[in-house]
Amino acid sequence: MRTFVFSCFVIVLACSRVFALEYTLDDLYKMALERSEKIKISEEDLFIAEKGRDKALSALLPKLSGVGGYTRYRDNKVNDNNSLIQPDDTANWGLRLDQSFSLGGKEIIAYGMARNNIGKSRYDLFAVKEGYMYTVTSTYYELLKTKKVVDIARQNVERLTKYRDAASTRLKVGEVTKTTLLRAEAELSGAQSDLIKAENIQRLAKAVLARVVGIQSDFEVKETQDLLLEASRADDINSVVKECKLPTVDCLKETAYTERAELKSLDVQKNIADATVKFARGSYWPTVAVEGAYQRKIESPETQSIIRDNLYGGVRLIFPFFEGGLRNAEVQEATARKRQADYSFEDIKKSVTVEVETAYLDFLTQKGTLKSLEDQLVFAKDNFNAVTKQFEYGLAHSIDVMDANTLLVTAQRQLADVICNYQLSIARLKRATGTLLQFVMGNNAVLQ
């Protein structure tokens, strides 16, 4: 019975691995946008900003409130003329309308600030999404890179196994010494160790991607198309940023200045800071309070001086002459925050400039290296095949085979790294210019 249960468990486990879900990069984008906690936090910030606008609007509208009360006295009271002056109980109710506003327009300024804050929150949300999409992209290509490294390591083990077998056969017939077989065994053992390391690194990369995207079950990633062919077709900068008609870094910088959500957010923050200064200066203006009320009073028994209904209104002008320097401090604080917003905008703009230049140079480096490594891989394969045949006929030594195999493995790994790094450099350049999320949303209608 135990054997049967164990067999079923092994079969289920094998089936689960065989039928593990495969995700493309577009699938990972969609899941990340739906499941990311960071994006949800930013969405809540946008919701809070919208509620802040509603709060600011409430200050522009009058307040209507109802009042009511009931009083029960221990006994009634009469004066010397035997007139009732205190009843047994009394009840009153009424409605009150209040509205106050500053002659400096503080309420209108606050409402405008709240509306601008919504726009800032939208840009912040866009920036969070774009940054998260780049994180998904980088972890995706990192996993692809580890998969290629595992494939290369397995191919290396297979080649060295065949070479070990060939060396063992030639040793039996006396064509080589035992040293050749021992060298082949050592190289094969090292290749198997590299394969184990590569598989563990792949598991770690998969775990990181699962954490970033929010995947709970086992999965695999697949390439939407041949990365090498895609890299070969990208012949100019227009394939990266369509807004640039000329492949210059200056065009990319201008694109970043107009498209980066961080700069747009800080630009709105500058407007809010300007409005904050005006809001603080509005405290020097008086405040006008308008009120109106209706009251209804019921007594049992009624006194002679009872006023059953009362309707009145009033206007008050409030001007604080001295408040201990509070208004001056608030104005100076708002002015300092305005300067901070200006400095932050210029600082981020400089950082974006460096980021664009770095991403552009990295893109050119990976693109320029790609062709050379493609040729190097072709030469390494031809060299390994030629040396292997020479070894079979006794025209090459075992060291020549090992050197050729090492050259082939190095070329395969370098090309795999550059292919993934090239694709990642494109995503990085789009992220630096603020067009990555637009590209993702444009290519995935389901995300819009």
For each residue, the residues with C-beta under 8 A, 3 or more apart:
1: 4 5
2: 5 6
3: 6 7
4: 1 7 8
5: 1 2 8 9
6: 2 3 9 10
7: 3 4 10 11
8: 4 5 11 12
9: 5 6 12 13
10: 6 7 13 14
11: 7 8 14 15
12: 8 9 15 16
13: 9 10 16 17
14: 10 11 17 18
15: 11 12 18 19
16: 12 13 19 20 218
17: 13 14 20 218
18: 14 15
19: 15 16
20: 16 17 217 218 219 220
21: 217 218 219 220
22: 219 220 221 222
23: 27 28 31 215 219 220 221 222
24: 27 28 221 222 223 224
25: 28 29 136 137 140 221 224
26: 29 30 224 443 444
27: 23 24 30 31
28: 23 24 25 31 32 136 140 209 213 221
29: 25 26 32 33 133 136 440 444 447
30: 26 27 33 34 444 446 447
31: 23 27 28 34 35 213 214 215
32: 28 29 35 36 39 132 133 136 212 213 214
33: 29 30 36 39 129 132 133 447
34: 30 31
35: 31 32 213 214
36: 32 33 39 40 132 214
37: 40 41
38: 41 42 128 132
39: 32 33 36 42 43 125 128 129 132
40: 36 37 43 44
41: 37 38 44 45
42: 38 39 45 46 121 124 125 128 129
43: 39 40 46 47 125
44: 40 41 47 48
45: 41 42 48 49 121 124 125
46: 42 43 49 50 118 121 122 124 125
47: 43 44 50 51
48: 44 45 51 52 121
49: 45 46 52 53 114 117 118 120 121
50: 46 47 53 54 118
51: 47 48 54 55
52: 48 49 55 56 114 117 118
53: 49 50 56 57 111 114 115 117 118
54: 50 51 57 58
55: 51 52 58 59 114
56: 52 53 59 60 107 110 111 113 114
57: 53 54 60 61 111 114
58: 54 55 61
59: 55 56 107 110 111
60: 56 57 101 107 108 111
61: 57 58 99
62: 97 98 99 290
63: 97 98 99
64: 95 96 97
65: 95 96 98
66: 93 94 95 96
67: 92 93 94 95 96
68: 91 92 93 94
69: 91 92 93
70: 89 90 91
71: 89 90 91
72: 88 89
73: 76 77 86 87 88 89 90
74:
75: 88
76: 73 84 86 87 88 301
77: 73 84 85 86
78: 82 83 84 85
79: 82 83 85
80:
81:
82: 78 79
83: 78 79 303 304
84: 76 77 78 87 301 302 303 304
85: 77 78 79 303 305
86: 73 76 77 303
87: 73 76 84 90 299 300 301 302 303
88: 72 73 75 76 300 301
89: 70 71 72 73 299 300
90: 70 71 73 87 297 298 299 300
91: 68 69 70 71 297 298 299
92: 67 68 69 295 296 297 298
93: 66 67 68 69 295 296
94: 66 67 68 293 294 295 296 310
95: 64 65 66 67 293 294
96: 64 65 66 67 291 292 293 294
97: 62 63 64 291 292 293
98: 62 63 65 289 290 291
99: 61 62 63 289 290 291
100: 287 288 289 290
101: 60 106 107 287 288
102: 105 106 107 282 283 285 286 287 288
103: 285 286 287 288
104: 281 282 283 284 285
105: 102 108 109 282
106: 101 102 109 110 279 282 283 285
107: 56 59 60 101 102 110 111
108: 60 105 111 112
109: 105 106 112 113 275 278 279 282
110: 56 59 106 107 113 114 279
111: 53 56 57 59 60 107 108 114 115
112: 108 109 115 116 275
113: 56 109 110 116 117 272 275 276 279
114: 49 52 53 55 56 57 110 111 117 118
115: 53 111 112 118 119
116: 112 113 119 120 268 271 272 275
117: 49 52 53 113 114 120 121 268 272
118: 46 49 50 52 53 114 115 121 122
119: 115 116 122 123 268
120: 49 116 117 123 124 265 268 269 272
121: 42 45 46 48 49 117 118 124 125
122: 46 118 119 125 126
123: 119 120 126 127 261 262 264 265 268
124: 42 45 46 120 121 127 128 261 265
125: 39 42 43 45 46 121 122 128 129
126: 122 123 129 130 261 437
127: 123 124 130 131 260 261 262 265
128: 38 39 42 124 125 131 132
129: 33 39 42 125 126 132 133 437
130: 126 127 133 134 261 431 434 436 437
131: 127 128 134 135 431
132: 32 33 36 38 39 128 129 135 136 212
133: 29 32 33 129 130 136 137 431 436 437 440
134: 130 131 137 138 427 428 431 436
135: 131 132 138 139 212
136: 25 28 29 32 132 133 139 140 209 212 213
137: 25 133 134 140 141 424 427 436
138: 134 135 141 142 424 427
139: 135 136 142 143 205 208 209 212
140: 25 28 136 137 143 144 209 221
141: 137 138 144 145 420 421 423 424 427
142: 138 139 145 146 205 208 209 420
143: 139 140 146 147 202 205 206 208 209 221
144: 140 141 147 148 221 223 227 420
145: 141 142 148 149 205 416 417 420
146: 142 143 149 150 198 201 202 205
147: 143 144 150 151 202 221
148: 144 145 151 152 416 419 420
149: 145 146 152 153 198 201 202 413 416
150: 146 147 153 154 195 198 199 202
151: 147 148 154 155
152: 148 149 155 156 198 409 412 413 416
153: 149 150 156 157 191 194 195 198 199
154: 150 151 157 158 195
155: 151 152 158 159 412
156: 152 153 159 160 191 194 195 405 409
157: 153 154 160 161 188 191 192 195
158: 154 155 161 162
159: 155 156 162 163 384 405
160: 156 157 163 164 184 187 188 191 405
161: 157 158 164 165 188
162: 158 159 165 166
163: 159 160 166 167 184 187 188 388 391 401 405
164: 160 161 167 168 181 184 185 187 188
165: 161 162 168 169
166: 162 163 169 170 391 392
167: 163 164 170 171 176 180 181 183 184 398
168: 164 165 171 172 181 184
169: 165 166 172 173
170: 166 167 173 175 176 180
171: 167 168 174 175 176 177 178 180 181
172: 168 169
173: 169 170
174: 171
175: 170 171 394
176: 167 170 171 180 181 398
177: 171 180
178: 171 181 182
179: 182 183 398
180: 167 170 171 176 177 183 184 398
181: 164 167 168 171 176 178 184 185
182: 178 179 185 186
183: 167 179 180 186 187 398 399 402
184: 160 163 164 167 168 180 181 187 188 398
185: 164 181 182 188 189
186: 182 183 189 190
187: 160 163 164 183 184 190 191 402 405
188: 157 160 161 163 164 184 185 191 192
189: 185 186 192 193
190: 186 187 193 194
191: 153 156 157 160 187 188 194 195
192: 157 188 189 195 196
193: 189 190 196 197
194: 153 156 190 191 197 198
195: 150 153 154 156 157 191 192 198 199
196: 192 193 199 200
197: 193 194 200 201
198: 146 149 150 152 153 194 195 201 202
199: 150 153 195 196 202 203
200: 196 197 203 204
201: 146 149 197 198 204 205
202: 143 146 147 149 150 198 199 205 206
203: 199 200 206 207
204: 200 201 207 208
205: 139 142 143 145 146 201 202 208 209
206: 143 202 203 209 210 219
207: 203 204 210 211
208: 139 142 143 204 205 211 212
209: 28 136 139 140 142 143 205 206 212 213 215 221
210: 206 207 213 214 215 216 219
211: 207 208 214
212: 32 132 135 136 139 208 209
213: 28 31 32 35 136 209 210
214: 31 32 35 36 210 211
215: 23 31 209 210 219
216: 210
217: 20 21
218: 16 17 20 21
219: 20 21 22 23 206 210 215
220: 20 21 22 23
221: 22 23 24 25 28 140 143 144 147 209
222: 22 23 24
223: 24 144 226 227
224: 24 25 26
225: 229 230
226: 223 229 230
227: 144 223 230 231 419 420 422 423
228: 231 232 374 419
229: 225 226 232 233
230: 225 226 227 233 234 423
231: 227 228 234 367 370 419 422 423
232: 228 229 370
233: 229 230 239
234: 230 231 239 240 367 426
235: 239
236: 239 247
237: 240 241 244 247 248 251 252 363
238: 241 242 244 245 247
239: 233 234 235 236 426
240: 234 237 363 426 429 430
241: 237 238 244 251 252 255 429 430 433 435
242: 238
243: 251 255 259 433 435
244: 237 238 241 247 248 251 252 255
245: 238 251
246: 251
247: 236 237 238 244 251
248: 237 244 251 252
249: 252 253 356 357 360
250: 253 254
251: 237 241 243 244 245 246 247 248 254 255
252: 237 241 244 248 249 255 256 356 360 429 432 433
253: 249 250 256 257 352 353 356 357
254: 250 251 257 258
255: 241 243 244 251 252 258 259 433 434 435
256: 252 253 259 260 263 352 353 355 356 432 433 434
257: 253 254 260 263 349 352
258: 254 255 434
259: 243 255 256 433 434 435 438
260: 127 256 257 263 264 352 433 434
261: 123 124 126 127 130 264 265 434
262: 123 127 265 266 348 352
263: 256 257 260 266 267 345 348 349 352 434
264: 123 260 261 267 268
265: 120 123 124 127 261 262 268 269
266: 262 263 269 270 341 344 345 348
267: 263 264 270 271 345
268: 116 117 119 120 123 264 265 271 272
269: 120 265 266 272 273 341 344 345
270: 266 267 273 274 338 341 342 345
271: 116 267 268 274 275
272: 113 116 117 120 268 269 275 276 341
273: 269 270 276 277 334 337 338 340 341 342
274: 270 271 277 278 338
275: 109 112 113 116 271 272 278 279
276: 113 272 273 279 280 334 337 338
277: 273 274 280 281 331 334 335 338
278: 109 274 275 281 282
279: 106 109 110 113 275 276 282 334
280: 276 277 283 327 330 331 333 334
281: 104 277 278 284 331
282: 102 104 105 106 109 278 279 285
283: 102 104 106 280 326 327 330 331
284: 104 281 327
285: 102 103 104 106 282
286: 102 103 317 318 319
287: 100 101 102 103 317 318 319
288: 100 101 102 103 315 316 317 318
289: 98 99 100 315 316 317 318
290: 62 98 99 100 313 314 315 316
291: 96 97 98 99 313 314 315 316
292: 96 97 311 312 313 314
293: 94 95 96 97 310 311 312 313
294: 94 95 96 309 310 311
295: 92 93 94 309 310 311
296: 92 93 94 308 309 310
297: 90 91 92 306 307 308 309 310
298: 90 91 92 308
299: 87 89 90 91 302 303 306
300: 87 88 89 90
301: 76 84 87 88
302: 84 87 299 306
303: 83 84 85 86 87 299 306
304: 83 84
305: 85
306: 297 299 302 303
307: 297 310
308: 296 297 298
309: 294 295 296 297
310: 94 293 294 295 296 297 307
311: 292 293 294 295
312: 292 293
313: 290 291 292 293
314: 290 291 292
315: 288 289 290 291
316: 288 289 290 291
317: 286 287 288 289
318: 286 287 288 289
319: 286 287
320: 323 327
321:
322:
323: 320 326 327
324:
325: 328 329
326: 283 323 329 330
327: 280 283 284 320 323 330 331
328: 325 331 332
329: 325 326 332 333
330: 280 283 326 327 333 334
331: 277 280 281 283 327 328 334 335
332: 328 329 335 336
333: 280 329 330 336 337
334: 273 276 277 279 280 330 331 337 338
335: 277 331 332 338 339
336: 332 333 339 340
337: 273 276 333 334 340 341
338: 270 273 274 276 277 334 335 341 342
339: 335 336 342 343
340: 273 336 337 343 344
341: 266 269 270 272 273 337 338 344 345
342: 270 273 338 339 345 346
343: 339 340 346 347
344: 266 269 340 341 347 348
345: 263 266 267 269 270 341 342 348 349
346: 342 343 349 350
347: 343 344 350 351
348: 262 263 266 344 345 351 352
349: 257 263 345 346 352 353
350: 346 347 353 354
351: 347 348 354 355
352: 253 256 257 260 262 263 348 349 355 356 432
353: 253 256 349 350 356 357
354: 350 351 357 358
355: 256 351 352 358 359 432
356: 249 252 253 256 352 353 359 360 429 432 433
357: 249 253 353 354 360 361
358: 354 355 361 362 432
359: 355 356 362 363 425 428 429 431 432
360: 249 252 356 357 363 364 429 432
361: 357 358 364 365
362: 358 359 365 366 425 428 429
363: 237 240 359 360 366 367 422 425 426 428 429
364: 360 361 367 368
365: 361 362 368 369 425
366: 362 363 369 370 418 421 422 425
367: 231 234 363 364 370 422 425
368: 364 365 371 372
369: 365 366 372 373 418
370: 231 232 366 367 373 374 415 418 419 422
371: 368 374 375
372: 368 369 375 376
373: 369 370 376 377 411 414 415 418
374: 228 370 371 377 378 415
375: 371 372 378 379
376: 372 373 379 380 411 414 415
377: 373 374 380 381 408 411 412 415
378: 374 375 381 382
379: 375 376 382 383 411
380: 376 377 383 384 404 407 408 410 411 412
381: 377 378 384 385 408
382: 378 379 385 386
383: 379 380 386 387 404 407 408
384: 159 380 381 387 388 404 405 407 408
385: 381 382 388 389
386: 382 383 389 390
387: 383 384 390 391 396 400 401 403 404
388: 163 384 385 391 392 401 404
389: 385 386 392 393
390: 386 387 393 395 396 400
391: 163 166 387 388 394 395 396 397 398 400 401
392: 166 388 389
393: 389 390
394: 175 391
395: 390 391
396: 387 390 391 400 401
397: 391 400 401
398: 167 176 179 180 183 184 391 401 402
399: 183 402 403
400: 387 390 391 396 397 403 404
401: 163 387 388 391 396 397 398 404 405
402: 183 187 398 399 405 406
403: 387 399 400 406 407
404: 380 383 384 387 388 400 401 407 408
405: 156 159 160 163 187 384 401 402 408 409
406: 402 403 409 410
407: 380 383 384 403 404 410 411
408: 377 380 381 383 384 404 405 411 412
409: 152 156 405 406 412 413
410: 380 406 407 413 414
411: 373 376 377 379 380 407 408 414 415
412: 152 155 377 380 408 409 415 416
413: 149 152 409 410 416 417
414: 373 376 410 411 417 418
415: 370 373 374 376 377 411 412 418 419
416: 145 148 149 152 412 413 419 420
417: 145 413 414 420 421
418: 366 369 370 373 414 415 421 422
419: 148 227 228 231 370 415 416 422 423
420: 141 142 144 145 148 227 416 417 423 424
421: 141 366 417 418 424 425
422: 227 231 363 366 367 370 418 419 425 426
423: 141 227 230 231 419 420 426 427
424: 137 138 141 420 421 427 428
425: 359 362 363 365 366 367 421 422 428 429
426: 234 239 240 363 422 423 429 430
427: 134 137 138 141 423 424 430 431 436
428: 134 359 362 363 424 425 431 432
429: 240 241 252 356 359 360 362 363 425 426 432 433
430: 240 241 426 427 433 435 436 439
431: 130 131 133 134 359 427 428 434 436
432: 252 256 352 355 356 358 359 360 428 429
433: 241 243 252 255 256 259 260 356 429 430
434: 130 255 256 258 259 260 261 263 431 438
435: 241 243 255 259 430 438 439
436: 130 133 134 137 427 430 431 439 440
437: 126 129 130 133 440 441
438: 259 434 435 441 442
439: 430 435 436 442 443
440: 29 133 436 437 443 444 447
441: 437 438 444 447 448
442: 438 439
443: 26 439 440
444: 26 29 30 440 441 447 448
445: 448
446: 30
447: 29 30 33 440 441 444
448: 441 444 445
